[in-house]
Amino acid sequence: MASHTLAAIDVGTTKVCTIVAEVTAQQELRILGVGIGPSAGLARGMVDNIHAAIEAIASSVERAERASGARILSAHVGIAGPHVSSMNSRGIVAIGDPRHPIADGDVHRALESARIVNVPPNREVIHVVPRFYVVDGQDHVVDPLGMFGSRLDVETHVVTSSTSAMNNLIQCVEGAGVRVESLILEPLASAEAVLTREEITQGSVLIDIGGGTTDIAVFVEGAVVHTAVLPIGGVHMTRDLVVALRVPQPSAELAKRQHGHVIPSMVMEDEEVEVEAFGSEGAKTVSRRLIAQVLQARTEELFELVLAEIRRGADPEMLSAGVVLTGGASGLPGVDLLAEEVLGLPARIGRPRHLAGLSDILHDPAYATSVGLLRWSLKEQEIMFRSTPSPVPALGGLFKKVAHLMRVILPQ
C-alpha cells in the first residue's frame, strides 16, 4: 500500500501542537512537520474564548504547514476537560445464520447496540471502544471475525462529552480552516503513544499531567476499563507558586521549570534562587526548598485524586505494570518517585516511541497526546463512529475510510 498522510491537532490549555505525518507501508509514522505555538482561549481543557482559540490554532497549523510543505485540510483533534465522562456498556446481537462465520456487519451491529446507552440530550457519545467480545459464552475473544456462533456480545468502553464543549472545540478548529476528521479522547491517545503492549496487558494507568487538566486511562487485561479527566494541571502548580512566593505568573513558571522539584528532602536546605517579584525591588531571593514544598503539596493532592479515580475503574492490586506518567508537568524532577509513594505502584516517565522523520522535538512527555492522536487515528477499525457533524458512513467499509484519509492533506 502506498504511504498516505495524516494530521493531528492537540489543542491544550498551554500549547497547541499540530503534527503532519506520513504513514509508511509498514504502518509506521514518519513525521513531516510540527507546529507548536502558545495556546489561548482555553481553560481546564475547554474553550472560553473562541476568537483567541481560533488564532492560536491557526498559528500552529500554519507552522506545521510551513515545516511540512503540505496543506492541512482536515485533522484528528484531541478532546479533554472535566465535561468528559465514561462508562462500560455491553452490546448483544443474534447472528442471523449460525452456519456462516461472524462478519464485519455482525461486529458493527454489536457495537451499535453497545452505543445505545442512556445519554442526556446535552451529551454526545464520542467513542465506543471494544474491550473484548463474547461468542456463545466464550469469554475474552479478541477478534470474533470468522468464528462461528449464534450470539455475539461485546464489552465496550463508552466515552461521552458535553455537546456544547465539543461543538465549541469543533468551531475553533474549523474556524482555523481545518475540517475535524474525528475527535479523540486525549488519555486514550496518550496511552497509544507511550504504553507498551506488555503494560496494557498486565494492567497499568496512564496519567497525563497537562497544563489545565490531568487525563487518566486505566487498562486491565489488555483493554481500557476507565478514563477520566481532572481539572488540575501544571497551571495550578504555577498559580500556587504565584501565591506562595508573591511573584508574577511568568516568573513563577520559570522558577517551576528551572528550579522545581516535588520532593523537598532532595533539595539542599540552604539553596536559594533569585526570582522576579512584585513590589518596589522587582526581584527577591527565595528558598528552593520552599518552591519544592509548594509543588509537593499540589502534586500529592493531584495523585490522591488520581488514586480515587483509579479505584473507580479497577483494583490497584490488578495494575502490575504500575503507572506511566506523561504530559508537560511530568517533567518535574521527582514526580515519578512521589507517584510511587502516593499510589503504591511502580512509576515511570513515558515518552513517545518509534517515530521517524522530524521526531527529535517530539521525544518528550509533553507531546505524548499529539503523537498519540496520529497513532489512534491509524487504528481505523476502532474509530467506528465519527463525531463530526458530517459522519463518514461506517458501513462503507475500511477501504472507503482509508481512501478518505488519503485525501486528508493535499501537497502544495
C-alpha positions as CSV (number, residue, x, y, z in Angstrom):
1,M,0.0,0.0,0.0
2,A,1.3,3.4,-0.8
3,S,2.0,5.8,2.0
4,H,-0.6,8.4,3.0
5,T,-0.6,11.5,5.2
6,L,-2.3,12.3,8.4
7,A,-2.6,15.4,10.6
8,A,-3.4,15.8,14.3
9,I,-4.1,18.9,16.4
10,D,-3.7,18.8,20.2
11,V,-5.4,21.9,21.5
12,G,-4.1,22.2,25.0
13,T,-4.5,24.7,27.8
14,T,-0.9,25.9,27.5
15,K,0.1,24.9,23.9
16,V,-1.3,24.0,20.6
17,C,0.6,21.3,18.7
18,T,-0.1,20.3,15.1
19,I,1.7,17.3,13.6
20,V,1.7,16.2,10.0
21,A,3.0,12.6,9.4
22,E,3.2,10.2,6.6
23,V,2.1,6.6,7.2
24,T,4.5,4.2,5.6
25,A,3.6,0.9,4.0
26,Q,4.7,-0.8,7.3
27,Q,2.1,1.3,9.2
28,E,4.8,3.4,10.8
29,L,4.7,7.2,11.3
30,R,7.2,9.5,9.6
31,I,6.9,13.0,11.0
32,L,6.9,15.5,8.1
33,G,6.2,18.7,10.1
34,V,5.4,20.0,13.6
35,G,3.9,23.3,14.5
36,I,3.9,24.3,18.2
37,G,2.5,27.6,19.5
38,P,1.2,29.1,22.7
39,S,-2.4,28.3,23.4
40,A,-5.1,31.0,24.1
41,G,-8.8,30.9,24.8
42,L,-8.8,27.7,26.8
43,A,-9.1,26.9,30.5
44,R,-9.1,23.5,32.0
45,G,-9.1,21.9,28.6
46,M,-12.3,23.8,27.5
47,V,-12.8,26.7,25.2
48,D,-13.6,30.0,27.0
49,N,-12.7,32.5,24.2
50,I,-13.5,31.3,20.7
51,H,-11.6,34.1,18.8
52,A,-8.4,33.7,20.8
53,A,-8.5,29.9,20.4
54,I,-9.0,30.1,16.6
55,E,-6.0,32.4,16.3
56,A,-3.8,30.1,18.4
57,I,-4.9,27.0,16.4
58,A,-4.4,28.8,13.0
59,S,-0.9,29.9,14.0
60,S,0.1,26.3,15.0
61,V,-1.4,24.9,11.8
62,E,0.4,27.4,9.7
63,R,3.7,26.5,11.3
64,A,3.1,22.8,10.6
65,E,2.2,23.6,7.0
66,R,5.4,25.6,6.5
67,A,7.5,22.8,8.1
68,S,5.9,20.0,6.0
69,G,5.2,21.8,2.8
70,A,1.7,20.3,2.8
71,R,-1.7,22.0,3.1
72,I,-3.7,20.7,6.1
73,L,-7.3,20.3,5.0
74,S,-8.5,18.1,7.9
75,A,-7.1,16.7,11.1
76,H,-7.8,14.4,14.1
77,V,-8.3,16.5,17.2
78,G,-7.9,15.7,20.8
79,I,-10.7,16.4,23.3
80,A,-10.4,16.6,27.1
81,G,-11.9,18.5,30.0
82,P,-13.9,17.8,33.1
83,H,-17.1,17.5,31.0
84,V,-15.9,14.1,29.6
85,S,-17.2,11.0,31.3
86,S,-17.0,7.3,30.6
87,M,-18.9,4.1,31.4
88,N,-18.7,0.5,30.3
89,S,-21.5,-0.9,28.2
90,R,-22.4,-4.3,26.8
91,G,-23.9,-4.9,23.3
92,I,-25.7,-8.1,22.4
93,V,-26.8,-9.3,18.9
94,A,-28.1,-12.6,17.5
95,I,-26.2,-14.0,14.5
96,G,-28.7,-14.4,11.6
97,D,-27.3,-17.7,10.3
98,P,-25.0,-19.7,12.7
99,R,-23.8,-21.7,9.7
100,H,-22.0,-18.6,8.4
101,P,-18.9,-17.2,10.2
102,I,-19.3,-13.9,12.0
103,A,-18.7,-11.0,9.6
104,D,-17.9,-7.3,9.8
105,G,-21.6,-6.4,9.7
106,D,-22.3,-8.5,12.9
107,V,-19.5,-6.8,14.8
108,H,-20.8,-3.5,13.7
109,R,-24.3,-4.3,14.9
110,A,-23.0,-5.4,18.3
111,L,-21.0,-2.1,18.7
112,E,-24.1,-0.2,17.6
113,S,-26.2,-1.9,20.3
114,A,-23.5,-1.1,23.0
115,R,-23.7,2.5,21.9
116,I,-27.4,2.7,22.9
117,V,-26.8,4.0,26.4
118,N,-28.8,6.5,28.5
119,V,-27.2,9.7,27.4
120,P,-28.8,13.0,28.4
121,P,-29.8,15.3,25.4
122,N,-26.9,17.7,26.2
123,R,-24.3,15.0,25.9
124,E,-22.9,13.0,22.9
125,V,-21.0,9.7,22.5
126,I,-17.5,10.3,21.1
127,H,-16.1,6.8,21.5
128,V,-17.3,3.2,21.7
129,V,-14.0,1.3,22.2
130,P,-14.4,-2.5,22.1
131,R,-12.7,-4.1,25.1
132,F,-13.4,-7.8,24.3
133,Y,-16.1,-10.0,22.6
134,V,-18.0,-13.0,23.9
135,V,-19.1,-15.6,21.3
136,D,-21.8,-18.0,22.6
137,G,-20.5,-17.6,26.1
138,Q,-16.8,-18.0,25.2
139,D,-15.3,-15.0,27.1
140,H,-12.5,-12.6,26.2
141,V,-12.4,-13.2,22.5
142,V,-10.1,-10.6,21.0
143,D,-11.4,-10.7,17.4
144,P,-14.6,-12.6,16.6
145,L,-14.3,-12.3,12.8
146,G,-14.5,-15.7,11.1
147,M,-15.7,-17.5,14.2
148,F,-19.0,-19.4,14.4
149,G,-21.7,-18.7,16.9
150,S,-25.3,-17.8,17.3
151,R,-24.8,-14.9,19.7
152,L,-22.2,-12.2,19.8
153,D,-21.7,-9.9,22.9
154,V,-19.2,-7.0,23.0
155,E,-17.9,-5.3,26.1
156,T,-17.2,-1.7,25.3
157,H,-15.9,1.5,27.0
158,V,-18.2,4.3,26.0
159,V,-16.9,7.9,26.3
160,T,-19.3,10.8,26.3
161,S,-18.8,14.6,26.1
162,S,-20.8,17.7,26.7
163,T,-22.3,18.6,23.3
164,S,-21.7,22.3,23.8
165,A,-18.0,21.9,24.8
166,M,-17.5,19.6,21.8
167,N,-19.2,22.0,19.4
168,N,-17.1,24.9,20.7
169,L,-13.9,22.9,20.0
170,I,-15.0,21.9,16.5
171,Q,-16.0,25.5,15.8
172,C,-12.5,26.7,16.8
173,V,-10.6,24.2,14.6
174,E,-12.9,24.7,11.7
175,G,-12.6,28.5,12.2
176,A,-8.9,28.0,11.7
177,G,-9.7,26.4,8.3
178,V,-9.3,22.8,9.1
179,R,-12.1,20.2,9.0
180,V,-12.4,17.9,12.1
181,E,-11.9,14.4,10.9
182,S,-12.6,12.8,14.3
183,L,-12.5,13.8,18.0
184,I,-10.3,11.5,20.1
185,L,-10.2,11.4,23.9
186,E,-6.8,12.6,24.9
187,P,-5.9,10.0,27.6
188,L,-6.6,7.2,25.0
189,A,-4.3,9.0,22.5
190,S,-1.5,9.5,25.1
191,A,-1.7,5.8,26.1
192,E,-1.4,4.8,22.4
193,A,1.9,6.8,22.2
194,V,3.7,5.8,25.4
195,L,2.4,2.5,26.8
196,T,3.9,-0.8,25.7
197,R,1.8,-3.8,24.8
198,E,3.1,-5.6,27.9
199,E,2.0,-2.7,30.2
200,I,-1.5,-2.7,28.7
201,T,-1.8,-6.5,29.1
202,Q,-0.5,-6.6,32.7
203,G,-2.6,-3.7,34.0
204,S,-1.4,-0.1,34.0
205,V,-2.5,3.5,34.4
206,L,-1.7,6.3,32.1
207,I,-1.5,9.7,33.9
208,D,-1.1,12.6,31.5
209,I,-0.4,15.8,33.6
210,G,-1.0,18.7,31.1
211,G,-1.4,22.4,31.7
212,G,-5.0,22.6,32.6
213,T,-6.1,19.0,33.1
214,T,-4.8,15.6,34.2
215,D,-6.0,12.8,31.9
216,I,-6.3,9.3,33.2
217,A,-6.7,5.9,31.4
218,V,-6.8,2.6,33.3
219,F,-6.0,-0.6,31.5
220,V,-6.7,-4.1,32.8
221,E,-6.1,-7.4,30.8
222,G,-5.2,-5.5,27.6
223,A,-8.3,-3.3,27.5
224,V,-9.3,0.2,28.8
225,V,-11.7,0.0,31.8
226,H,-11.8,3.6,32.9
227,T,-11.0,7.0,31.7
228,A,-11.3,10.4,33.4
229,V,-10.2,14.0,33.1
230,L,-9.4,16.0,36.3
231,P,-9.4,19.8,36.1
232,I,-5.9,20.2,37.6
233,G,-2.6,20.5,35.9
234,G,0.7,22.4,35.7
235,V,-1.1,25.8,35.5
236,H,-2.4,25.2,39.1
237,M,1.1,24.4,40.3
238,T,2.4,27.7,38.9
239,R,-0.6,29.5,40.4
240,D,0.3,28.1,43.8
241,L,3.8,29.5,43.4
242,V,2.4,32.9,42.5
243,V,0.5,33.0,45.8
244,A,3.3,31.5,48.0
245,L,6.2,33.5,46.6
246,R,4.2,36.7,45.6
247,V,5.7,36.7,42.2
248,P,4.2,37.3,38.7
249,Q,3.0,34.3,36.7
250,P,5.8,34.2,34.1
251,S,8.4,34.4,37.0
252,A,6.6,31.5,38.9
253,E,6.5,29.4,35.7
254,L,10.3,30.0,35.1
255,A,11.1,29.1,38.8
256,K,9.0,25.9,38.4
257,R,10.8,24.9,35.2
258,Q,14.3,25.8,36.2
259,H,14.3,25.1,40.0
260,G,11.2,23.0,40.6
261,H,11.3,19.6,42.5
262,V,8.4,17.8,44.1
263,I,10.5,16.1,46.9
264,P,11.8,18.9,49.3
265,S,14.1,16.5,51.1
266,M,16.1,16.1,47.9
267,V,16.8,19.8,47.7
268,M,19.6,21.4,49.7
269,E,18.3,23.3,52.7
270,D,20.3,26.4,52.2
271,E,19.9,26.6,48.4
272,E,18.4,29.9,47.2
273,V,17.3,31.2,43.9
274,E,16.6,34.7,42.6
275,V,13.2,35.4,41.0
276,E,11.4,38.4,39.6
277,A,8.9,39.6,42.2
278,F,6.1,42.1,42.8
279,G,7.0,45.2,44.9
280,S,9.5,48.0,44.7
281,E,12.6,45.8,44.5
282,G,11.4,43.9,41.4
283,A,13.4,40.8,42.4
284,K,13.8,38.6,45.5
285,T,15.7,35.6,46.8
286,V,13.6,32.6,47.8
287,S,14.5,29.2,49.2
288,R,14.5,26.4,46.6
289,R,13.1,24.1,49.3
290,L,10.1,26.4,49.7
291,I,9.4,26.0,45.9
292,A,9.7,22.2,46.3
293,Q,7.3,22.2,49.3
294,V,4.6,24.2,47.4
295,L,4.9,21.9,44.4
296,Q,4.9,18.8,46.6
297,A,1.6,19.8,48.3
298,R,-0.2,20.3,44.9
299,T,1.2,17.2,43.3
300,E,0.4,15.0,46.3
301,E,-3.2,16.3,46.2
302,L,-3.3,15.5,42.5
303,F,-2.1,11.9,43.0
304,E,-4.7,11.4,45.7
305,L,-7.5,12.4,43.3
306,V,-5.9,10.1,40.7
307,L,-5.9,7.2,43.1
308,A,-9.7,7.8,43.8
309,E,-10.3,7.7,40.0
310,I,-8.2,4.5,39.6
311,R,-10.2,2.8,42.3
312,R,-13.4,3.6,40.4
313,G,-12.2,1.6,37.5
314,A,-10.1,-1.2,38.9
315,D,-8.5,-2.7,42.0
316,P,-5.0,-1.1,42.2
317,E,-3.7,-4.7,43.0
318,M,-4.5,-5.7,39.4
319,L,-2.2,-3.0,38.0
320,S,1.1,-4.9,38.0
321,A,2.7,-2.7,35.4
322,G,2.0,0.4,37.6
323,V,1.8,4.0,36.4
324,V,3.2,5.7,33.3
325,L,3.4,9.5,33.7
326,T,3.4,11.8,30.7
327,G,2.4,15.4,29.8
328,G,4.4,18.6,30.3
329,A,4.2,18.6,34.1
330,S,5.6,15.1,34.4
331,G,9.0,16.6,33.6
332,L,9.2,18.0,37.1
333,P,12.1,16.2,39.0
334,G,10.9,13.6,41.5
335,V,7.3,13.3,40.1
336,D,7.8,9.5,39.4
337,L,9.1,8.9,43.0
338,L,6.2,10.9,44.5
339,A,3.7,8.9,42.4
340,E,5.2,5.6,43.6
341,E,4.9,6.8,47.2
342,V,1.3,8.1,47.0
343,L,-0.2,5.4,44.6
344,G,1.8,2.5,45.9
345,L,2.6,1.4,42.3
346,P,5.8,1.3,40.2
347,A,6.0,4.5,38.1
348,R,8.0,5.7,35.1
349,I,8.0,8.7,32.7
350,G,6.6,7.9,29.3
351,R,7.9,9.4,26.1
352,P,6.5,8.8,22.5
353,R,8.3,5.9,20.9
354,H,9.0,4.5,17.4
355,L,9.0,7.8,15.4
356,A,10.9,8.6,12.2
357,G,11.4,11.8,10.4
358,L,11.5,15.1,12.3
359,S,10.8,13.4,15.6
360,D,13.6,14.8,17.9
361,I,11.4,17.5,19.2
362,L,8.5,15.1,19.9
363,H,10.6,12.7,22.1
364,D,9.3,14.5,25.2
365,P,6.4,13.7,27.5
366,A,4.7,17.0,26.6
367,Y,4.0,15.7,23.1
368,A,2.6,12.3,24.0
369,T,-1.0,13.3,23.2
370,S,-0.1,14.9,19.9
371,V,1.7,11.7,18.7
372,G,-1.0,9.5,20.2
373,L,-3.7,11.3,18.2
374,L,-1.9,10.1,15.0
375,R,-1.4,6.6,16.3
376,W,-5.1,6.3,17.4
377,S,-6.3,7.5,14.0
378,L,-4.3,4.7,12.4
379,K,-6.4,2.2,14.4
380,E,-9.2,2.9,12.0
381,Q,-11.3,-0.1,12.9
382,E,-11.6,1.3,16.5
383,I,-12.8,4.7,15.4
384,M,-16.1,3.2,14.4
385,F,-18.1,6.3,15.0
386,R,-17.4,9.7,13.7
387,S,-18.2,12.6,16.0
388,T,-18.1,15.3,13.3
389,P,-21.5,16.7,12.1
390,S,-21.0,15.0,8.7
391,P,-20.0,11.5,9.6
392,V,-18.3,9.2,7.1
393,P,-20.8,6.3,6.6
394,A,-19.4,3.5,8.8
395,L,-20.8,0.8,6.5
396,G,-18.7,2.0,3.6
397,G,-16.0,-0.4,4.9
398,L,-12.4,0.2,5.8
399,F,-11.3,0.9,2.3
400,K,-13.6,3.9,1.9
401,K,-12.3,5.3,5.2
402,V,-8.7,4.7,4.2
403,A,-9.3,6.4,0.8
404,H,-11.0,9.2,2.7
405,L,-7.9,9.5,4.9
406,M,-5.6,9.7,1.9
407,R,-7.4,12.9,1.0
408,V,-6.7,14.5,4.4
409,I,-3.7,16.5,3.1
410,L,-3.1,17.8,-0.4
411,P,0.6,18.6,-1.2
412,Q,1.1,22.2,-2.2
